[in-house]
Amino acid sequence: MGNGHRLGRRFGWLWGAYGTSALGTWLAFGAFPLIAVQVLHAGPAEVAALSSVGAAVGAAVAVPLGPWVEFRSKRPVLIATDLARFAALLTIPAAFALGVLSFAQLLLVSVVVAAADITFRAASGAYLKTLLPAEDLLVANVRFESTTWTTTIIGPPLGGAAIGLLGPVATVTADAVSYLLSALGIRAIGGAEPRPERPKAARMRAGDLLDGWRYILADATLRPLFFNTALFNGLVMAIDALLAVLMLGELGFEPWQYGLAFAVPAIGGLLGSRLARPLVTRYGQHQVLVAAGALRVLWPVGLAFVGPGGGGLLLVMAVELGLIFCCAVFNPVQATYRLQRTPDERVARTLSAWAVTTRASTALLTAAWGVLGSLLGARTAIALAGVLLLATSLLLPRRAAAASPEVHVTQGIPQGEK
């Protein structure tokens, strides 16, 4: 990956902040449903609402924040969203200690965190473009992707041990603290950031809320990639939810086996992310984007054939390893491609619209496939989603896009770093 390629002290602080908050998120993975079930004695419908409704409402709340962020300095927004997540999550252990924790509070916190997550993603992408030259964006996105999979590997086992010893509320506290540390890290970046100027117009109008979507849909290469991402993410998450029902219910796997089936294949994420940049160097950005995007859809349909016992567990691991490897190649290339195709003055709105749509489609498809699973059975619903995923490869950009006027790079790779 070119580990010797230095991106500077300021990026180092941003990268460290990202890694800290990502680890906190994975430490608390599954904590909200556990709190709902173990502490509040919630039923299946309430647990489902906690993830689907929280994500959907959070996405709706985030819609006006994209245009709002666009015309503000990004670093203060990053710090504010980190502090918002810190404060919201900290209310849970506080309410638990006082004996007043409620399901409504869990739902409200999930909405606040979801909206802050989307806003943070939009602001961080725009900030990254001001922090680094265009030729370093792929290097940065590869490092973020590697960090994501590293924290995926180590976070859930540590979080599971903490939950066993201290209970799920303790991991929520750790997640809250991780956002505080992230805010401090981003504050330590320092340096000047040019404040974007709003065009000579009046205040933000209702139509401005759709600017991000307008730009995406008007771009011949971003448009298919946008629909591809929304459908792929939604269907994969729908499969994961049904796979949990199938493995833990009908097939009788133990919870530790289910966790192992997803923790071990995350190693593929480390391998894939490390290969992304060398592959782009050799074959070009567009070729890698399309090839990895097409290969990742071939795997999920295999989950419909999972059986009981060790053979079934190995099949899940093999499918997830292939899927995660391809996604880890695809993700940083796609993130770089999207940043390069988007003018600086539109990045926050575009990334916000992208994240809102992805979150909303994931919530909708997960809920829809939950109904299909109850009607047709989990295995049949998984197979149907897997077949539909195969068709999403048709939405990948077929031609390499002409370079944007402001982008003068060779496939996103710095010269002399091959």
C-alpha positions in Angstrom: 0.0 0.0 0.0 3.0 2.3 0.1 3.2 2.5 3.9 6.0 5.0 3.6 3.8 7.6 1.9 3.3 10.3 4.4 0.1 12.4 4.5 1.2 14.8 7.2 0.6 15.5 10.9 -2.9 17.0 10.3 -4.2 13.9 8.5 -2.6 11.8 11.2 -4.8 13.4 13.8 -7.9 13.0 11.6 -7.0 9.3 11.0 -6.5 8.8 14.7 -9.8 10.4 15.5 -11.5 8.1 13.0 -9.9 5.0 14.4 -10.8 5.9 18.0 -14.5 6.5 17.2 -14.7 3.4 15.0 -13.3 1.2 17.8 -15.8 2.7 20.2 -18.6 1.9 17.7 -17.6 -1.7 17.4 -17.1 -2.1 21.1 -20.7 -1.2 21.5 -21.9 -3.3 18.6 -25.3 -4.8 19.5 -25.5 -2.9 22.8 -28.8 -1.1 22.1 -30.8 -4.3 21.3 -29.2 -6.0 24.3 -30.2 -3.1 26.6 -33.7 -3.1 25.1 -34.1 -6.8 25.8 -32.2 -7.4 29.0 -32.9 -4.1 30.8 -36.2 -2.9 29.4 -37.6 -6.3 28.5 -38.6 -5.1 25.0 -40.2 -7.5 22.5 -39.1 -8.3 18.9 -41.2 -5.5 17.3 -39.5 -2.9 19.6 -36.1 -4.2 18.9 -36.7 -4.1 15.2 -38.0 -0.5 15.5 -34.9 0.5 17.4 -32.7 -0.2 14.3 -35.0 0.5 11.4 -37.0 3.5 12.7 -34.0 5.1 14.4 -32.0 4.9 11.2 -34.8 6.2 9.0 -35.8 9.1 11.2 -32.1 10.0 11.7 -31.7 10.1 7.9 -34.7 12.4 7.6 -33.3 14.7 10.3 -30.0 14.8 8.5 -31.6 16.0 5.1 -31.3 19.8 5.9 -27.9 19.4 7.5 -26.1 18.7 4.3 -26.8 22.1 2.7 -26.2 23.8 6.1 -22.8 22.2 6.5 -21.8 23.1 2.9 -21.3 26.8 3.7 -19.6 26.4 7.0 -16.0 25.5 8.1 -15.9 21.7 8.3 -13.7 21.1 11.3 -16.0 22.8 13.8 -18.9 20.7 12.4 -16.9 17.6 12.9 -16.2 18.5 16.5 -19.8 19.5 17.1 -21.2 16.2 15.7 -18.7 14.2 17.8 -19.7 16.1 20.9 -23.4 15.6 20.0 -22.9 11.8 19.9 -20.9 11.9 23.1 -23.6 13.8 24.9 -26.5 11.7 23.5 -24.9 8.4 24.3 -23.8 9.5 27.8 -27.5 10.0 28.7 -28.0 6.2 28.6 -25.6 5.2 31.4 -26.8 8.3 33.4 -30.5 7.3 33.0 -29.6 3.7 33.8 -27.8 4.7 37.0 -30.8 6.8 38.1 -33.3 4.0 37.2 -35.2 6.1 34.6 -34.0 4.6 31.4 -36.8 4.1 28.8 -37.3 2.6 25.4 -38.3 6.1 24.1 -34.9 7.4 25.2 -33.1 4.6 23.4 -35.0 5.4 20.2 -34.3 9.2 20.5 -30.6 8.6 21.1 -30.4 6.3 18.1 -32.0 9.1 16.0 -29.5 11.7 17.2 -26.6 9.4 16.6 -27.8 8.4 13.1 -28.3 12.1 12.1 -24.9 13.0 13.5 -23.2 10.1 11.7 -24.5 11.2 8.4 -23.5 14.9 9.0 -20.1 13.8 10.2 -19.5 11.7 7.0 -20.5 14.6 4.8 -18.4 17.1 6.6 -15.4 14.8 6.8 -15.4 14.1 3.1 -15.4 17.8 2.3 -12.7 18.5 4.9 -10.5 15.7 3.5 -10.5 17.5 0.1 -9.2 20.7 1.8 -6.6 18.8 3.8 -5.0 16.7 1.1 -4.2 17.2 -2.6 -6.3 15.1 -5.0 -3.5 12.6 -5.7 -3.4 11.6 -2.0 -7.2 10.9 -1.6 -6.9 7.2 -2.5 -4.1 6.7 0.0 -6.2 8.3 2.7 -9.3 6.3 1.9 -7.4 3.1 1.9 -6.1 3.9 5.4 -9.6 4.6 6.6 -10.8 1.3 5.0 -8.0 -0.7 6.7 -8.9 1.0 10.0 -12.5 0.1 9.6 -11.7 -3.6 9.2 -9.1 -3.6 11.9 -11.6 -2.3 14.4 -14.2 -4.7 13.1 -11.9 -7.6 14.0 -10.9 -6.5 17.5 -13.9 -4.4 18.6 -16.8 -7.0 18.9 -14.8 -9.6 20.8 -13.6 -7.0 23.3 -17.1 -5.5 23.5 -18.6 -9.0 24.0 -16.2 -9.6 26.9 -17.0 -6.2 28.4 -20.7 -6.9 28.1 -20.3 -10.3 29.8 -18.3 -8.7 32.7 -20.0 -5.3 33.0 -23.2 -5.3 31.0 -24.1 -3.6 27.7 -24.4 -0.1 29.3 -20.7 -0.1 29.9 -19.9 -0.5 26.2 -22.2 2.4 25.4 -20.2 4.5 27.9 -17.0 3.4 26.1 -18.5 4.4 22.7 -19.5 7.8 24.1 -16.0 8.4 25.4 -14.5 7.5 22.0 -16.5 10.4 20.4 -15.1 12.8 23.0 -11.6 11.6 22.2 -12.3 11.9 18.5 -13.4 15.5 19.0 -10.2 16.3 20.9 -8.2 14.7 18.1 -9.9 16.8 15.5 -9.4 19.9 17.5 -5.7 19.1 17.7 -5.5 19.2 13.9 -5.2 22.9 14.0 -4.3 25.0 10.9 -6.4 27.4 8.9 -9.4 26.2 6.9 -11.0 28.5 4.3 -14.6 29.3 5.2 -16.9 28.6 2.2 -18.8 31.6 0.9 -22.5 31.2 0.3 -23.5 32.5 -3.1 -25.2 35.9 -3.2 -28.6 34.7 -2.5 -31.0 34.9 0.4 -31.3 32.3 3.0 -31.5 28.6 2.4 -34.7 27.7 0.5 -36.7 24.4 0.6 -35.4 23.6 -2.9 -31.8 23.8 -1.6 -32.4 20.6 0.4 -32.4 18.6 -2.9 -29.2 20.1 -4.3 -27.1 17.0 -3.4 -29.5 14.7 -5.2 -29.8 17.0 -8.2 -26.0 16.9 -8.7 -25.8 13.1 -8.3 -28.6 12.4 -10.7 -27.3 14.9 -13.3 -23.8 13.2 -13.4 -23.8 10.3 -15.8 -21.2 8.3 -13.8 -22.3 9.2 -10.2 -25.9 8.4 -11.0 -25.6 4.6 -11.6 -23.0 4.3 -8.8 -25.4 6.0 -6.5 -28.3 3.5 -7.2 -25.8 0.6 -7.2 -24.6 1.5 -3.7 -28.0 2.1 -2.2 -29.4 -1.2 -3.5 -26.3 -3.2 -2.7 -26.0 -2.0 0.9 -29.7 -2.4 1.6 -29.9 -5.9 0.2 -26.7 -7.1 2.0 -28.0 -5.7 5.3 -31.3 -7.4 4.7 -29.5 -10.7 4.1 -27.5 -10.3 7.3 -30.6 -9.8 9.4 -32.2 -12.9 7.9 -29.0 -14.9 8.3 -29.1 -14.2 12.0 -32.6 -15.7 12.2 -31.6 -18.7 10.1 -28.3 -19.5 11.9 -29.4 -18.8 15.5 -32.9 -20.3 15.0 -33.5 -23.0 12.5 -29.9 -24.2 12.2 -29.1 -24.0 15.9 -25.8 -22.2 15.9 -24.5 -20.8 19.2 -24.1 -17.0 19.5 -20.3 -17.4 19.7 -20.3 -19.3 16.4 -22.4 -16.7 14.7 -20.0 -14.0 15.9 -17.0 -16.0 14.7 -18.6 -16.4 11.3 -18.4 -12.7 10.8 -15.3 -11.8 12.8 -12.8 -14.1 11.0 -13.7 -13.1 7.5 -13.1 -9.4 8.4 -9.4 -10.3 7.7 -10.4 -10.2 4.1 -11.1 -6.5 4.6 -7.5 -5.9 5.6 -6.2 -7.8 2.6 -8.6 -6.1 0.1 -7.9 -2.6 1.4 -4.2 -3.1 1.1 -4.5 -4.3 -2.5 -6.8 -1.4 -3.6 -4.1 1.1 -4.4 -1.7 -1.4 -6.2 -4.6 -2.6 -8.3 -5.6 0.9 -9.3 -1.9 1.7 -10.1 -1.8 -1.3 -12.4 -5.2 -1.5 -14.0 -6.7 2.0 -13.6 -9.4 3.4 -11.3 -12.4 2.7 -13.5 -11.4 -0.9 -14.2 -10.9 -1.7 -10.6 -14.2 0.0 -9.6 -16.2 -2.0 -12.0 -14.4 -5.3 -11.5 -14.6 -5.2 -7.7 -18.2 -3.9 -7.8 -19.2 -6.8 -10.0 -17.3 -9.5 -8.1 -18.8 -8.5 -4.7 -22.3 -9.3 -5.8 -21.4 -13.0 -6.7 -21.1 -14.0 -3.1 -24.2 -13.4 -1.0 -26.5 -15.9 -2.9 -24.3 -18.6 -1.5 -25.7 -17.9 2.0 -29.0 -19.4 0.9 -27.3 -22.9 1.0 -26.0 -22.7 4.6 -26.6 -25.9 6.5 -26.0 -26.9 10.1 -22.8 -27.9 11.7 -19.1 -27.2 10.9 -19.7 -27.3 7.1 -22.4 -24.6 7.3 -20.1 -22.4 9.5 -17.3 -22.8 7.0 -19.5 -21.9 4.1 -20.6 -18.7 5.8 -17.0 -17.8 6.6 -16.0 -18.5 3.0 -18.8 -16.4 1.5 -18.3 -13.5 3.9 -14.5 -13.6 3.3 -15.0 -13.2 -0.5 -17.7 -10.6 0.0 -15.7 -8.5 2.4 -12.5 -8.8 0.4 -14.2 -7.4 -2.7 -16.0 -4.7 -0.7 -12.7 -3.6 0.8 -11.2 -3.2 -2.6 -14.3 -1.4 -3.9 -15.0 1.0 -1.1 -11.9 3.2 -1.0 -11.8 3.4 -4.8 -15.4 4.4 -4.9 -15.0 7.0 -2.1 -12.0 8.5 -4.0 -13.9 8.4 -7.3 -16.9 10.2 -5.8 -14.7 12.9 -4.2 -12.9 13.5 -7.5 -16.1 13.8 -9.4 -17.6 16.3 -7.0 -16.6 20.0 -7.0 -15.4 21.3 -3.7 -18.4 23.6 -3.2 -20.8 20.6 -3.5 -19.1 17.9 -1.5 -21.0 18.1 1.7 -24.4 18.2 0.0 -23.5 15.4 -2.3 -22.1 13.1 0.5 -25.1 13.9 2.7 -27.6 13.0 0.0 -25.7 9.8 -0.6 -25.6 8.8 3.0 -29.2 9.7 3.7 -30.4 7.6 0.7 -28.2 4.7 1.7 -29.4 4.7 5.3 -33.1 5.1 4.2 -32.9 2.3 1.6 -31.2 0.0 4.1 -33.9 0.6 6.6 -36.6 0.1 4.0 -35.2 -3.1 2.4 -34.4 -4.6 5.8 -38.0 -4.1 6.9 -39.3 -5.4 3.6 -37.2 -8.5 3.7 -38.2 -9.1 7.3 -41.8 -9.4 6.0 -40.7 -11.6 3.1 -38.7 -13.8 5.5 -41.8 -14.3 7.7 -43.9 -15.2 4.6 -41.5 -17.3 2.5 -38.9 -18.4 5.1 -35.5 -16.9 5.8 -33.7 -19.2 3.4 -36.0 -18.3 0.4 -35.8 -14.6 1.2 -32.0 -14.7 1.4 -31.9 -16.4 -2.0 -34.2 -13.8 -3.5 -32.0 -11.0 -2.2 -28.9 -12.7 -3.5 -30.4 -13.0 -7.0 -31.4 -9.3 -7.0 -27.9 -8.4 -5.9 -26.5 -10.0 -9.1 -28.5 -7.5 -11.1 -27.1 -4.5 -9.3 -23.8 -4.9 -11.2 -25.6 -3.6 -14.2 -25.8 -0.2 -12.5 -22.0 0.2 -12.3 -20.6 2.9 -14.6 -19.8 1.3 -17.9 -17.4 3.9 -19.2 -14.6 5.8 -17.5 -15.7 9.3 -16.8 -14.0 12.3 -18.4 -11.8 14.0 -15.7 -13.5 16.8 -13.8 -12.0 20.2 -14.7 -10.5 20.5 -11.2 -9.0 17.0 -11.1 -5.6 16.6 -12.7 -4.4 13.2 -11.4 -3.5 9.9 -12.9 -6.1 7.5 -11.6 -5.8 9.0 -8.1 -2.2 7.7 -7.7 0.7 10.0 -6.9 3.5 9.9 -9.5 6.5 8.1 -8.2 4.5 6.1 -5.7 3.7 3.0 -7.8 
